């Protein structure tokens, strides 16, 4: 009975450690992926502003991109 509890405890500890390591590896991978493939680019911002009835200047687009990049970091 004692050996069974020790084995069960080892399995539980292994699962917990694996979940923690998996979380941090997945988090690092997603940060790297989002940095390489940003979800919004300049063309999307221009299209969004045009749909809202505004003609965006390049300065406005640059400000939006800078704000998005600041938010992502």
Buried (B, 14 or more C-beta within 10 A) or exposed (E): EEEEEEEEEEEEEEEEEEEEEEEEEEEEEEEEEEEEEEEEEEEEBBEEBEEEEEEBEEEBBEEBBEEBEEEEE
